[in-house]
Amino acid sequence: MTVTTGPRPGSPGVRGRALVPALASCGTSVSLMNTLPVPMLPRLSEVLHTSPSNASWAVTATLLAAAVCTPISGRLGDMYGKRRVMLWCLSLMVAGSLLCALADSVLVLVVGRALQGTGAGILPLGLSVMRDEVAPERLGRALALMSSSVGLGGALGFPLAAFMAQYVDWHAVYWLATVTSVANLLLVRWCVPASPRATGGRFDHVGAFGLTVVLTLLLLGISRGTEWGWTGPYTLGAFGGAAVIGWVWVHHQLRRPEPLVDLRASVGTSLLATHVAALLVGFSMFALSMILPQILQLSRATGYGSGLSMVSAGFCLAPAGVVMMLLSPRAAGACARWGARSTLGCGAAVMGLGYAAGIPLWGGVWGVVAVSVVVGAGLAFAFAAMPALIVADVRPEQTAAANGLNTLMRSIGMTVSSAVMTEILSRDWDAASVAGAASLVPSAAGFRTAFATAALAAVAAAALTPALRRRRGAGGSPAR
């Protein structure tokens, strides 16, 4: 049964006007959490007296927690109210950030990073809140802004963390994360009203546990495959366990009257194509942070590196996030005029063109910046289209769960991209003279293959758009 409470969509007042910026701020903060430790990993292994492999769990733990919590928080939000679950997620993110800021061992840091990862559940909940509270004529623009905020956080996180890692104690990064998490918690508490729709019902604890195990095994196998060996017993065991438990979990979900994930709805409509497109777009998006920083920081002696510092390389990537934010209103307008389906296809195609332009490794620093800006522009349109397609295809009380599954697919795509790009770039090495000493660096052929792979993923996402159903989109726009 649906319980209706709270204000009507488009509620006036300062709080109503601040709602969309507050939710976009939450999206930026969540994306920022994923990026923060990446430039600091080499330093973390030294200051925490641990191996690089153990230090890398600071990234892996967040990806795992985010993947597990995103669909679960979406379902809980539909059942018990989005505002309540958002506050839970933000509270865990505050606790995790504070734990990281106080960490003096890798174990404490990894636990804190896992708690930070639970904040990823805010993204689908925020999109669902917008559907409940934002007037229909403003909904498309609001969804686009929330989606593009993810790209802004990723683009700003790298230079910010790089600057702090180079000039400030690494704990300062997590003190900053604590402050931003508390600020977002207060913003949500003040701006977000009680959910007008709460379905109630019984939570599927068995399904949640099964999904946790499946995703943990799957993402462990993907993220650790290069280290363990793709045919090694640990990798094969992780993939095999995920397949077996996943098969049992699917049958459990199909038998449940109130499943954690409505698989029939996801497979029986164009939502399936939207989720696969999200996986491919996530794959293509994350390749940007795997390829470009390395090219920018490699020595000029390689013939294709730019020889920049970590901080300078980070600032070269920031314009892509700014472009995403600036283009989000245009992307919303494109969804309204040409439909979300066409917008997704065009955005993914632009991403593919951007990566294809990078294959010759031309233009030095400005060439890399141009590639990142074009890919960022394509992401702005692709990200704006996906929530609009979901809003067009599900009932209001299913919005958070459907967006949660879509965000999960994007996270899986990012994890797969990390593993694939690492494998591509580590498979072919060239000898180069760096600072007067011989050094092995990824070859030009490896970077070209990485660019081509990211381009193919984006083109594949564009090719899926004919499978998306023609329906009315956000704000009455056709999802053609």
Secondary structure, 3 states (H helix, E strand, C coil): CCECCCCCCCCCCHHHHHHHHHHHHHHHHHHHHHHCCHHHHHHHHHHCCCCHHHHCHHHHHHHHHHHHHHHHHHHHHHHHCHHHHHHHHHHHHHHHHHHHHHCCCHHHHHHHHHHHHHHHHHHHHHHHHHHHHCCHHHHHHHHHHHHHHHHHHHHHHHHHHHHHHHHCCCHHHHHHHHHHHHHHHHHHHHHCCCCCCECCCCCCHHHHHHHHHHHHHHHHHHHHHHHHCCCCHHHHHHHHHHHHHHHHHHHHHHHCCCCCCCHHHHHHCCHHHHHHHHHHHHHHHHHHHHHHHHHHHCCHHHCCCCCCCHHHHHHHHHHHHHHHHHHHHHHHHHHHHHCHHHHHHHHHHHHHHHHHHHCCCCCHHHHHHHHHHHHHHHHHHHHHHHHHHHHHHCCHHHHHHHHHHHHHHHHHHHHHHHHHHHHHHHHCEEEEEECCEEEEEECHHHHHHHHHHHHHHHHHHHHCHHHCCCCECHHHCECC
